[in-house]
Amino acid sequence: MITSLPDNYSPQHRRPLKPDIAFVHVRLAHFVAMGAGIGLIRFAPGTMGTLVAFPLYWFLETLVEPISLLLIIDVFFILGIWACAVTGRALGSPDHSGMVWDEIVAFMLVLFFTPDHWLWLLAAFVLFRFFDIVKPTPIGYLDSKLKGGLGVMLDDLVAAFYTLLCLAGWKSMVLFESYF
């Protein structure tokens, strides 16, 4: 069957969709990229996605050895490249705010290297959200130039690296050392 498209049709310029729970459940890629529906939360979805990383990480940490956990995070990252690419295309927005898998995976990596103490975890959370929101160089550059799933996932990976760099710097200055 041949259908005609309207004269003003352009796949590059269509309005982004507003996802709902049905959208999340229609494909595995959408379910993953939207953080099982966490991305549907209208208020600060990236922050909510980052918060979801805590229980997911702690659950996996109880099940597997540390090296296996790091491998799982790597697999989650690769899965995220695919899921965010598919979901971004479906939504008409390559880095839709509802796609929170990038925050979940990147913050799980931060948690892997962060001491298990409330002050360190709070500092890690605040720093990660700061770098993810402000997007200092090269995060902002990656966010604007790299499109698709890799761009979505990579800018949060760099934010995680900046977070870990700050935490390592603070630890070397013995700023939080008295809390252990």
Phi and psi in degrees as GROMACS dihedral restraints (atoms count N, CA, C in turn):
[ dihedral_restraints ]
;  ai    aj    ak    al  type     phi  dphi    fc
    3     4     5     6     1  -103.2    20    10
    4     5     6     7     1   130.7    20    10
    6     7     8     9     1  -119.7    20    10
    7     8     9    10     1   150.3    20    10
    9    10    11    12     1   -99.5    20    10
   10    11    12    13     1   145.5    20    10
   12    13    14    15     1  -100.2    20    10
   13    14    15    16     1   150.6    20    10
   15    16    17    18     1   -63.0    20    10
   16    17    18    19     1   156.3    20    10
   18    19    20    21     1   -60.9    20    10
   19    20    21    22     1   -31.0    20    10
   21    22    23    24     1   -91.0    20    10
   22    23    24    25     1    12.5    20    10
   24    25    26    27     1   -72.5    20    10
   25    26    27    28     1   131.2    20    10
   27    28    29    30     1  -151.2    20    10
   28    29    30    31     1   117.2    20    10
   30    31    32    33     1   -63.6    20    10
   31    32    33    34     1   -23.8    20    10
   33    34    35    36     1   -78.7    20    10
   34    35    36    37     1   -20.3    20    10
   36    37    38    39     1  -117.2    20    10
   37    38    39    40     1    23.2    20    10
   39    40    41    42     1   -79.0    20    10
   40    41    42    43     1   153.1    20    10
   42    43    44    45     1   -70.1    20    10
   43    44    45    46     1   138.3    20    10
   45    46    47    48     1   -61.3    20    10
   46    47    48    49     1   144.2    20    10
   48    49    50    51     1   -76.8    20    10
   49    50    51    52     1   154.9    20    10
   51    52    53    54     1  -100.1    20    10
   52    53    54    55     1   108.8    20    10
   54    55    56    57     1   -70.3    20    10
   55    56    57    58     1   152.2    20    10
   57    58    59    60     1  -132.6    20    10
   58    59    60    61     1  -176.7    20    10
   60    61    62    63     1   -63.4    20    10
   61    62    63    64     1   -31.9    20    10
   63    64    65    66     1   -65.8    20    10
   64    65    66    67     1   -39.5    20    10
   66    67    68    69     1   -61.1    20    10
   67    68    69    70     1   -42.6    20    10
   69    70    71    72     1   -61.2    20    10
   70    71    72    73     1   -36.6    20    10
   72    73    74    75     1   -93.0    20    10
   73    74    75    76     1    -1.6    20    10
   75    76    77    78     1   -77.5    20    10
   76    77    78    79     1   -28.7    20    10
   78    79    80    81     1  -142.5    20    10
   79    80    81    82     1   149.0    20    10
   81    82    83    84     1   -59.3    20    10
   82    83    84    85     1   -40.3    20    10
   84    85    86    87     1   -59.2    20    10
   85    86    87    88     1   -41.5    20    10
   87    88    89    90     1   -67.7    20    10
   88    89    90    91     1   -40.9    20    10
   90    91    92    93     1   -59.7    20    10
   91    92    93    94     1   -44.9    20    10
   93    94    95    96     1   -68.0    20    10
   94    95    96    97     1   -54.8    20    10
   96    97    98    99     1   -59.9    20    10
   97    98    99   100     1   -35.7    20    10
   99   100   101   102     1   -87.7    20    10
  100   101   102   103     1    10.8    20    10
  102   103   104   105     1    60.3    20    10
  103   104   105   106     1    43.5    20    10
  105   106   107   108     1    60.2    20    10
  106   107   108   109     1    25.1    20    10
  108   109   110   111     1   107.1    20    10
  109   110   111   112     1   -10.6    20    10
  111   112   113   114     1   -59.9    20    10
  112   113   114   115     1   -34.1    20    10
  114   115   116   117     1   -65.4    20    10
  115   116   117   118     1   -12.0    20    10
  117   118   119   120     1   -78.4    20    10
  118   119   120   121     1   -15.0    20    10
  120   121   122   123     1   -64.7    20    10
  121   122   123   124     1   122.0    20    10
  123   124   125   126     1   -71.1    20    10
  124   125   126   127     1   -34.4    20    10
  126   127   128   129     1   -86.5    20    10
  127   128   129   130     1   113.1    20    10
  129   130   131   132     1    50.8    20    10
  130   131   132   133     1    62.0    20    10
  132   133   134   135     1   -61.4    20    10
  133   134   135   136     1   -34.2    20    10
  135   136   137   138     1   -64.9    20    10
  136   137   138   139     1   -39.6    20    10
  138   139   140   141     1   -66.8    20    10
  139   140   141   142     1   -41.1    20    10
  141   142   143   144     1   -63.7    20    10
  142   143   144   145     1   -40.6    20    10
  144   145   146   147     1   -62.3    20    10
  145   146   147   148     1   -40.1    20    10
  147   148   149   150     1   -63.6    20    10
  148   149   150   151     1   -40.2    20    10
  150   151   152   153     1   -64.0    20    10
  151   152   153   154     1   -34.6    20    10
  153   154   155   156     1   -65.1    20    10
  154   155   156   157     1   -26.0    20    10
  156   157   158   159     1   -61.5    20    10
  157   158   159   160     1   -32.1    20    10
  159   160   161   162     1   -58.3    20    10
  160   161   162   163     1   -61.6    20    10
  162   163   164   165     1   -65.4    20    10
  163   164   165   166     1   -34.6    20    10
  165   166   167   168     1   -63.7    20    10
  166   167   168   169     1   -44.9    20    10
  168   169   170   171     1   -63.4    20    10
  169   170   171   172     1   -48.2    20    10
  171   172   173   174     1   -63.9    20    10
  172   173   174   175     1   -35.8    20    10
  174   175   176   177     1   -63.8    20    10
  175   176   177   178     1   -49.3    20    10
  177   178   179   180     1   -66.0    20    10
  178   179   180   181     1   -34.5    20    10
  180   181   182   183     1   -61.9    20    10
  181   182   183   184     1   -32.4    20    10
  183   184   185   186     1   -76.6    20    10
  184   185   186   187     1   -19.0    20    10
  186   187   188   189     1   -93.3    20    10
  187   188   189   190     1   -32.2    20    10
  189   190   191   192     1  -130.5    20    10
  190   191   192   193     1   163.3    20    10
  192   193   194   195     1   -69.6    20    10
  193   194   195   196     1   158.5    20    10
  195   196   197   198     1   -55.7    20    10
  196   197   198   199     1   -42.7    20    10
  198   199   200   201     1   -66.1    20    10
  199   200   201   202     1   -35.4    20    10
  201   202   203   204     1   -68.1    20    10
  202   203   204   205     1   -36.7    20    10
  204   205   206   207     1   -63.8    20    10
  205   206   207   208     1   -41.7    20    10
  207   208   209   210     1   -63.2    20    10
  208   209   210   211     1   -38.6    20    10
  210   211   212   213     1   -65.6    20    10
  211   212   213   214     1   -39.9    20    10
  213   214   215   216     1   -62.2    20    10
  214   215   216   217     1   -42.2    20    10
  216   217   218   219     1   -62.0    20    10
  217   218   219   220     1   -40.2    20    10
  219   220   221   222     1   -61.1    20    10
  220   221   222   223     1   -44.8    20    10
  222   223   224   225     1   -63.7    20    10
  223   224   225   226     1   -40.8    20    10
  225   226   227   228     1   -59.9    20    10
  226   227   228   229     1   -38.7    20    10
  228   229   230   231     1   -63.7    20    10
  229   230   231   232     1   -47.4    20    10
  231   232   233   234     1   -64.0    20    10
  232   233   234   235     1   -42.7    20    10
  234   235   236   237     1   -59.1    20    10
  235   236   237   238     1   -38.1    20    10
  237   238   239   240     1   -65.8    20    10
  238   239   240   241     1   -35.3    20    10
  240   241   242   243     1   -58.4    20    10
  241   242   243   244     1   -47.5    20    10
  243   244   245   246     1   -66.8    20    10
  244   245   246   247     1   -49.9    20    10
  246   247   248   249     1   -63.5    20    10
  247   248   249   250     1   -42.2    20    10
  249   250   251   252     1   -70.8    20    10
  250   251   252   253     1   -33.1    20    10
  252   253   254   255     1   -65.3    20    10
  253   254   255   256     1   -48.2    20    10
  255   256   257   258     1   -63.7    20    10
  256   257   258   259     1   -46.0    20    10
  258   259   260   261     1   -69.6    20    10
  259   260   261   262     1   -40.1    20    10
  261   262   263   264     1   -60.2    20    10
  262   263   264   265     1   -41.7    20    10
  264   265   266   267     1   -64.5    20    10
  265   266   267   268     1   -42.8    20    10
  267   268   269   270     1   -65.3    20    10
  268   269   270   271     1   -34.4    20    10
  270   271   272   273     1   -83.3    20    10
  271   272   273   274     1   -16.0    20    10
  273   274   275   276     1    76.8    20    10
  274   275   276   277     1    19.1    20    10
  276   277   278   279     1  -144.3    20    10
  277   278   279   280     1   111.8    20    10
  279   280   281   282     1   -62.5    20    10
  280   281   282   283     1   -25.5    20    10
  282   283   284   285     1  -134.8    20    10
  283   284   285   286     1    62.1    20    10
  285   286   287   288     1   -61.8    20    10
  286   287   288   289     1   140.6    20    10
  288   289   290   291     1   -63.3    20    10
  289   290   291   292     1   -22.6    20    10
  291   292   293   294     1   -76.9    20    10
  292   293   294   295     1   -13.5    20    10
  294   295   296   297     1   -81.8    20    10
  295   296   297   298     1   104.8    20    10
  297   298   299   300     1  -111.3    20    10
  298   299   300   301     1     1.1    20    10
  300   301   302   303     1   -59.5    20    10
  301   302   303   304     1   -33.5    20    10
  303   304   305   306     1   -62.4    20    10
  304   305   306   307     1   -42.1    20    10
  306   307   308   309     1   -66.9    20    10
  307   308   309   310     1   -41.8    20    10
  309   310   311   312     1   -60.1    20    10
  310   311   312   313     1   -50.6    20    10
  312   313   314   315     1   -68.3    20    10
  313   314   315   316     1   -45.7    20    10
  315   316   317   318     1   -63.1    20    10
  316   317   318   319     1   -39.8    20    10
  318   319   320   321     1   -73.2    20    10
  319   320   321   322     1   -28.9    20    10
  321   322   323   324     1   -61.3    20    10
  322   323   324   325     1   -37.4    20    10
  324   325   326   327     1   -64.7    20    10
  325   326   327   328     1   -41.6    20    10
  327   328   329   330     1   -59.9    20    10
  328   329   330   331     1   -45.4    20    10
  330   331   332   333     1   -62.0    20    10
  331   332   333   334     1   -33.7    20    10
  333   334   335   336     1   -59.3    20    10
  334   335   336   337     1   -37.4    20    10
  336   337   338   339     1  -101.6    20    10
  337   338   339   340     1     3.3    20    10
  339   340   341   342     1   -99.7    20    10
  340   341   342   343     1   133.8    20    10
  342   343   344   345     1   -57.3    20    10
  343   344   345   346     1   145.9    20    10
  345   346   347   348     1   -85.3    20    10
  346   347   348   349     1    71.8    20    10
  348   349   350   351     1  -140.0    20    10
  349   350   351   352     1   140.8    20    10
  351   352   353   354     1   -56.1    20    10
  352   353   354   355     1   -35.9    20    10
  354   355   356   357     1   -69.9    20    10
  355   356   357   358     1   -41.6    20    10
  357   358   359   360     1   -64.8    20    10
  358   359   360   361     1   -41.8    20    10
  360   361   362   363     1   -66.1    20    10
  361   362   363   364     1   -40.0    20    10
  363   364   365   366     1   -64.4    20    10
  364   365   366   367     1   -45.4    20    10
  366   367   368   369     1   -61.0    20    10
  367   368   369   370     1   -41.9    20    10
  369   370   371   372     1   -62.1    20    10
  370   371   372   373     1   -44.7    20    10
  372   373   374   375     1   -61.7    20    10
  373   374   375   376     1   -49.5    20    10
  375   376   377   378     1   -63.7    20    10
  376   377   378   379     1   -45.1    20    10
  378   379   380   381     1   -63.2    20    10
  379   380   381   382     1   -44.2    20    10
  381   382   383   384     1   -62.3    20    10
  382   383   384   385     1   -45.6    20    10
  384   385   386   387     1   -64.0    20    10
  385   386   387   388     1   -38.3    20    10
  387   388   389   390     1   -59.1    20    10
  388   389   390   391     1   -52.5    20    10
  390   391   392   393     1   -66.3    20    10
  391   392   393   394     1   -33.6    20    10
  393   394   395   396     1   -71.3    20    10
  394   395   396   397     1   -34.2    20    10
  396   397   398   399     1   -82.5    20    10
  397   398   399   400     1   -48.0    20    10
  399   400   401   402     1   -74.1    20    10
  400   401   402   403     1   -34.5    20    10
  402   403   404   405     1    55.5    20    10
  403   404   405   406     1    62.8    20    10
  405   406   407   408     1   -67.4    20    10
  406   407   408   409     1   165.9    20    10
  408   409   410   411     1   -59.6    20    10
  409   410   411   412     1   137.4    20    10
  411   412   413   414     1   -91.6    20    10
  412   413   414   415     1     8.5    20    10
  414   415   416   417     1   -60.3    20    10
  415   416   417   418     1   -47.1    20    10
  417   418   419   420     1   -61.8    20    10
  418   419   420   421     1   -38.9    20    10
  420   421   422   423     1   -64.3    20    10
  421   422   423   424     1   -47.2    20    10
  423   424   425   426     1   -61.5    20    10
  424   425   426   427     1   -40.6    20    10
  426   427   428   429     1   -63.8    20    10
  427   428   429   430     1   -36.1    20    10
  429   430   431   432     1   -87.2    20    10
  430   431   432   433     1   -28.4    20    10
  432   433   434   435     1   -97.2    20    10
  433   434   435   436     1   -38.5    20    10
  435   436   437   438     1   -88.8    20    10
  436   437   438   439     1   119.4    20    10
  438   439   440   441     1  -105.5    20    10
  439   440   441   442     1   165.4    20    10
  441   442   443   444     1    85.8    20    10
  442   443   444   445     1  -170.2    20    10
  444   445   446   447     1   -61.3    20    10
  445   446   447   448     1   -38.9    20    10
  447   448   449   450     1   -63.9    20    10
  448   449   450   451     1   -43.4    20    10
  450   451   452   453     1   -62.8    20    10
  451   452   453   454     1   -41.1    20    10
  453   454   455   456     1   -61.5    20    10
  454   455   456   457     1   -46.3    20    10
  456   457   458   459     1   -76.1    20    10
  457   458   459   460     1   -37.2    20    10
  459   460   461   462     1   -70.0    20    10
  460   461   462   463     1   -37.5    20    10
  462   463   464   465     1   -64.8    20    10
  463   464   465   466     1   -34.0    20    10
  465   466   467   468     1   -74.8    20    10
  466   467   468   469     1   -29.6    20    10
  468   469   470   471     1   -65.1    20    10
  469   470   471   472     1   -40.4    20    10
  471   472   473   474     1   -68.2    20    10
  472   473   474   475     1   -37.8    20    10
  474   475   476   477     1   -61.1    20    10
  475   476   477   478     1   -38.2    20    10
  477   478   479   480     1   -64.7    20    10
  478   479   480   481     1   -41.4    20    10
  480   481   482   483     1   -62.1    20    10
  481   482   483   484     1   -45.7    20    10
  483   484   485   486     1   -60.4    20    10
  484   485   486   487     1   -40.7    20    10
  486   487   488   489     1   -60.8    20    10
  487   488   489   490     1   -48.3    20    10
  489   490   491   492     1   -65.6    20    10
  490   491   492   493     1   -34.7    20    10
  492   493   494   495     1   -63.5    20    10
  493   494   495   496     1   -44.0    20    10
  495   496   497   498     1   -64.3    20    10
  496   497   498   499     1   -43.5    20    10
  498   499   500   501     1   -63.2    20    10
  499   500   501   502     1   -40.4    20    10
  501   502   503   504     1   -65.2    20    10
  502   503   504   505     1   -39.3    20    10
  504   505   506   507     1   -63.6    20    10
  505   506   507   508     1   -43.1    20    10
  507   508   509   510     1   -64.7    20    10
  508   509   510   511     1   -39.6    20    10
  510   511   512   513     1   -65.3    20    10
  511   512   513   514     1   -39.3    20    10
  513   514   515   516     1   -68.8    20    10
  514   515   516   517     1   -23.9    20    10
  516   517   518   519     1   -87.5    20    10
  517   518   519   520     1     1.7    20    10
  519   520   521   522     1    59.7    20    10
  520   521   522   523     1    30.5    20    10
  522   523   524   525     1   -66.4    20    10
  523   524   525   526     1   -42.2    20    10
  525   526   527   528     1  -107.6    20    10
  526   527   528   529     1     7.5    20    10
  528   529   530   531     1   -61.6    20    10
  529   530   531   532     1   -30.5    20    10
  531   532   533   534     1   -70.6    20    10
  532   533   534   535     1    -9.1    20    10
  534   535   536   537     1   -91.3    20    10
  535   536   537   538     1     6.6    20    10
